[in-house]
Amino acid sequence: MRAAIELVTAGESHGPSVTAILSGVPAGLAITTGEIDADLARRQAGYGRGGRMRMERDVVRLTGGVRHARTLGSPICLVVENRDWENWREEMGAEEAAPRWTSQRRVSVARPGHADLAGGAKFGHADMRNVLERASARETAARVAAGAVCRKLLAALGVWVRSRTLSIGGAPDGDFDGSEAAWAAVEASDVRCGDARAAQAMRDRIDEATESGDSLGGMIEVVAEGVPPGLGTHVKWDGRLDGRLGQAMLSVPAIKAVEIGDGMAAAHRPGSEVHDPIVPAAGDGCWPFSRPSNNAGGIEGGMSNGEPIVVRLAMKPIPTLTSPLPSVDVSTGAPMAAHAERSDVCAVPAAGVVAEAMIGVVLASAACEKFGGDCLDDLLAAYRHYLDRLRLPWRERRPGHDAT
């Protein structure tokens, strides 16, 4: 199934830039570089980040698809420059190397847990820098830039995507009631945890890992609120919304597991405790039904069901360690310590921002598939018509609407 909104990124970690091409965004969406830069700054923040985050100050250049702060309907090109490029120009330049030039940054010792060894085998690279430069999480800056556009489109539909840290290095989060004040505390936290005591425990774990030359992973929760029912489909396997979200989340570097709603826990409980009852909605919402629980995480049968979409991610520790694990030099076969690059100790808070971007891309694409994606005014008109139809009592719907 071809998505309505498609994202392609290009660029290497120490190349001139990372670039995103985002096609399928409706014409007429208001977007500014400042709005995108705000999300880029969120991606760079977080306790446990490495030296590069202090070096880079990411800003986006819009080089196509936007005119006078409005999308044109044509592919949008977003470019984020790499500030360290000048120090890598000779090493990473696209031009032919000078005669008798020898790389001083060649990588022949793979890092366990990284793409180095498998990528070198797949593409035939003796110098695994050709792999690690692209496999680097630096690529996610382009995703976040593109995701900011998609999240702006979702905001026009009243959909908001947010993330928070559930744990780092085994240190769990504390109280969280889902209020606006709680979310504001998450945004103000350098570990994206709004509970002050839990946040300090996370920082302590990061400090311990830093001192021992180790790295840490953790758990992340992403929530999309205001999603209307009916995004995705049950009729095509590759159009199911939960499958698309799972693929998008697992594409984020270091994410090793994804669950929607109760996820793994649902396998250990009876159906009477897992499935969410359907009750009449209180008040005048867009949907005359409600749920007293949300164990399904907002998705049933491959489609959004009108409840918040809740996705949780497990992030493994970053594979580059300052106290490297044993490895092998692939050029000689000699055992030796793994190669080390400048890296973070913990990037869990940043991964939450990347996950927001990817969920934004998936949901924005599903919305365009449902409501049309050429012109924002047409999309919004179709969306309002859909909400009006949902508000009608089902007995008032026209005869013959159902095949049976």
N, C-alpha and C positions, 0 to 999 in steps of 0.2 A: 504494500500500500504506500503510495507516494504522499508524503505529508504536504499540507497546504503551505506551511512555512518551513523552509529548509535552511540549515546552517552548515556552512563549510568554513573551517579555519585553516590558516597557513602561517608558516613562520617557525623559526627555531629560537631556543632560549637565548642564545647569544648572537642571533642575527640582527638585522636592522630593526625589525618590528615583528609583532604578531598581528594578524589581520583576520577579520571575520567578514564573510559575505552572507547576508541574511536576505533571502528572497521570499516573496509571498506576503510581506507586510502590507496591509491596505493603504491606499493613498489617503492623505488628509490627517494622519496622526501627528499631533504636535510633539516634537522631541528636540531637546537641546543637548549640546555637549556637556553642559553642567550637570544635567540629570544623570547622564551616563558616568561622568567622572565621579559622582558621589558613590555609585556602586563599586567602581574601581578602587576607590579609597577604602571602602569596607572590606574588599577582598584582601587588601594589603595589611590590614590591621590584625592585631591579635597577639596575645602573650605567647612567646615561644617561637616567633618568626625569626628568620635568619638575617644576615647582613644585607642581602640584596633588597629586602623591603625598606631598609633605611636609605639605600642608594636610589631605587626607583621611585618616582612619583608619577604614577600612571595617569595619562590624559589621553583622550580619544580625538582622532581627526576623522571627520565624516567626509569621505571623498566621492561618494556617489549615493543616489537614492533619496537625498534630502535637499530641499531647496527652501530657503527662508524659514527654517525650523519646522517644515512640514514634509512628511514622507510623500514620495511621488508615485508609489506603487511599483517602481522598478527596484532591482536589487540594491540593498544598502551595503556600502562598504565602510567598515570601521577599522581604523588603523591605530594601534597602540605602539608607540616607539619603545625600543629597548635602550635605556640610557647608557648601558655598559657596552654598546656596540663599538664605540671607538677603540676600546681596548681589545676587541676581537675581530677587527676589520680584516686583518691579514689571515687570521685563522679561519674565519667563517664566511669570507667574501664569495660571491657567486662567480667572480671572474677567474680565469685560468691562473693557477699559481705560477709564481716566478720560477725560472729555471733553477734546479737544485734546491728548491725550497723544501724544508723539512718541518713537519708539525712539531711544535713543542708541547702540545696539549693532546697528543694522541692517547686514546684509551684502549688498552688491551686486556685489562683486568676487570671482569664483570662484577657488578654489585648484586649480591643476593637480594631478591625481592624486587629488582628493577627490570626494565625491559631490555637491558644491555645484551645478555647472552642470547635470548630467543630472537631478538631483533637482528642481531648480527648474523645469526644462522639463516633467518628468513630472507634477508636482503643481500647477503653475501658481503657484509662489511667487515673488514679486518680491523678498522678503527671504529670502535663502538661509540665514539663521539657522534657519528652519523645517526645513531639511534637515540642516545640520551638527550641530544639537543631537542628533538621533537617530542620525545616521551616526557620531558620535563613538564611539571605543572605550570610553568610559565605560560603555556598555551591557554590555560584557563582564563587569562586576562581577556583574551578575545571572546571567549564564551560569555563572560560577565558583561562585557560591553554589549553584545548582541542580546543577552538576556534582559538588560535594562530597557531595551526597546520593546521587547515582548511584554515585560511587566507593565510598561506604560499602556500598551494596548489592553491588557487585562484590566487595568485600573479603570479604563473607560467603560468596562462592563461591570464594575463594582467588585472585582476580584482582587484580593491582596495576598501576596505570598511572603511568608516570613519563616525564619529559622532560629533555632536555639540549640545550645550544646546540652546533651543529656549526661555525658560523662567524658572524662579525659583520664587515661591511664588507670581506669577503675574507680576514680573519684566521682561519685554521682552528683547530679544536680539536687537542689533542695526544693522548697516550695515554689509552685508555679500555678497560678489560677487562671491564666489565659486572658487576664484583663489588659486594657491598654497600658495601664501603669506597669504591669509585669513585662509586657513586650518592650516598653521604653527602657526598663532596667536591663533587659537583654542587650539592647542596642548600645547602652552606655558601658557595658562590661567588655573588658579586653579578652575575655574567654567566651563571650556570648552566653553567659549564665547570670540571671538576674538575682539569684540568692547570694548574698555577700559571703556567707560562711562557706558555701559549696564552691564558689568561685575561688576563694583563697586556697581551699584544699586542692583544686585543680592546678593553681599556680605552683603550689608546693611540689606537686608531682612533676611538673615541668622542670622546676629548678633541680630536683633530684636527678632527672634524666640528663639534664645539661651537664651536671657535674660528673656523671658517670660515662659521658660520651654516648648516650643512648638516645632513642626517640620514642614518641608516644602517639598512640591513636586514640580513638574514642567513638562515642555515639552522638548522632545528630538527629534532630527532628525538624521536618519542614512541613508547614501547614499552609494550605491554600483555602482561604475563606471567601464565601460569596460565589462559589462555583455553581452554575445552574445545573439542574439534572439533565442528563442526555448527551453529555460530551463523551466521545468515544463510540463504540459499537459492540454489539454482541454477535454480529453476523459475519465478521471477518477476523481471523485469528490475529493478524498483524495490525488490526485497527483497535484492539482492546486497549482501553486507556491504562489499565494497570500494567499491561505488558510494555506499553510504550514508556511509561514512567520508570519501570524497572530497568529497561535498557538505557535510558538517559542517565539514571542515577549510577548504574554500574560503569558507565563510560567516564565518570569523574575519577581522576587518578587516586589510587589507594582505597577506593570504596570496594569492599569485598562482600557485603550482604545488604539486602534491602527488604524491608517489610512494610506492608500497607495496613493501617489499622492495627488490630491485635496481632497480625502476622503469625509468628511462630507460636505464640501462646494459644492461638485458636486451635492448634492441633492437639492440645492437651485438655480441652474442655468440651462438654457436650453441646450439641447444637442449641439447646434451650438457653444456654448461657452465652452463646456467641452471636447469634443473629439478632439484629436490631428490630424491635417491634415497630410497627407503623401506626401512628396515631394522628388524629386531626390536628392541624397546625393551629397554634394560638396566634391571634392577630391576623393582619392583612398582609401576608407575605406573597411572594411570587409563586408559591407552591402550596397547595392546600393540605399537605401532609408533613409530618415531622417524626423525629425519632428521639426517644428518651435516652438512647445510647448511640455511640458511633464506633462500635467494634469493627465495622467493615472499613473504616477509614475513608468514607465518602465514595466508595466505588463498589458497585454490585454488577455482576454480569458483564464486566468490561466497560461499564459506563458510570459516569458521575451520578450520584443519587440525590444531590441537593444538600448533603451534609458537608462539613469541611473535609477536604482531602488531607489525610495525615500520612506522611511517609517518614520512616526512620531508616537511618543509614549507619552501617558499621564501617569505620575507617581504620585501616591497619596503620601501624607506625610507619613513618617515612623510611625508605630503605637506605638512604645515605646516612652513615653513622660516622661520627668523629673517632670512634673506636671500632674500626672496620672488622667485619666478619671474615673468616677464611674464604679464599677464592682461588682462581687459577688464571695465570697469564695465558690467554688463548694463542698467543704467537709462539710461545715456547713450551707450554704445558707445565710450567713450573708452578707449584703452590705458592701463594703469597696473599697478603692482606688485600681486601677489595679496594678498588679505586674510591677516592673520596672527592666529592664536589662540595662547594659551598651550599648549605642546605638549612632547613628549619629543624628545630627539635620537635615541634608540634604545629600542625596546620589545621587542626580540627575546626577552629572558628572560621577560618578562611574557606574551608570546604563547605561549610553551611551556606556561605554566600554564593559559591559556585553552584551548589545544589538548587538554590532559589532560581538562579538563572536558567538552569536546565529544565526545571519544572515549568518555569515561565514559557520557555520555547514550546514545550509539549502542549501545555494548556492553550496557549495562544493559537497554535496550529489547529488544535481540535475545535476551538471556537470559530476559526475561519472556515473550517470544513462544514461546520453546522450552520453558520449564518452568512457565509459568503465573504470573500476576501479581497475584492477589488477596490472598494471605496469604503472608508470608515462610516460615512453617513448611511450608506446602504446596510452595512453590517449592523449598525445600532438600530436602524428601523426594523430589520428582521429580528433582532434580539428582543425588542420591545413587543413585537407581534407575537413572538414565541411565549414571552412571559404572560401576555394577555390570554393566550390560549390555555396556558397552564392554570390560570386562575378560574377558568370556567368549570362549573360542576360537570363531571363527566356525563351526566344524564342529558346535558344540554348540547352535547356535541352532535354534529350532523349525522343522520342515518347513513349507513354505508361506509362510515369512516374506517371501521374494522372489517377485515376480510371475512370474519365469522359473525 
